[in-house]
Every structure is written in C-alpha cells, then in structure tokens.
Amino acid sequence: MNRWDISENLKFERSENNNLLFVLADTRTYSAGELLMSALRNKDNVIFVGINSAGALMNDNGVKIVLPNSKINIQCGSVLRFDYDETVFSEETGFRPDIWVGTDSLEHTLNLISYYRLNK
C-alpha cells in the first residue's frame, strides 16, 4: 500500500532512578540498541561508556522486494525519522558516550566500579 503518514511521537519523559547504571556502547550498537539508549538518556544516574554508537536511527529495517525484471533482491526502509537533537545524536555519528573508552570498556567499567566501591 502506498501512502504517507506524518505522526508525532511522544517524547520520553525524565524519570528518577536510584541505581547507578553503566551502559556500554560502540559502533556495533545500532537500531534497537540506539532506541534503548535514547530511552535511557532520560533516566537519572545512567552513564554511557565506550565509543559512539553506529548512528542508525533514521530508518527502520524496511521491506524486502524483488525487482520484477532483473529479479534483484533489494531492501529499503519504510519509515523516515527526524526526531533527535543533533547535539546528542546524529546519523552516522550516533550517540556520544559520557566516558570515552576506546578499548575494552567492560574491563575499564568494572575497574571503575571496584575502585570507587560502587557495587555496595
């Protein structure tokens, strides 16, 4: 079915969180992972660690089609989103972490938790 719909999504509201949550991200964090990051950015006490996410929120996973004459399989998106503040997220750049860790962010995060005794 061919049609255009324009809809306004509700914004995530800021919410309290009494626990400290570290979220690890890298360039393999994309699509649904970035949607989760978007929601968690509105929670208190969430710290993003690693490198930029992939930057893949503008479109969905789309539809697969076979071109009628060439029989070539293609996939194209069916949704186009423009709903992120460019100072926080941009396509191909992704979300920027609060703490930049270029290698083994899990090990460094566990060391930080241990050193500051955050697990008590």
ZIZI-V689419 format. One record per helix or strand. SS is the DSSP state (@ for helix, = for strand). FROM is the first residue (numbers start at 1). TO is the last residue. If there is no record, write none. Layout:
# ZIZI-V689419
SS,FROM,TO
SS,FROM,TO
This chain:
# ZIZI-V689419
=,15,15
=,21,25
@,32,40
=,43,43
=,46,50
=,59,59
=,63,66
=,73,76
=,80,80
=,89,90
=,94,95
=,99,100
@,105,115
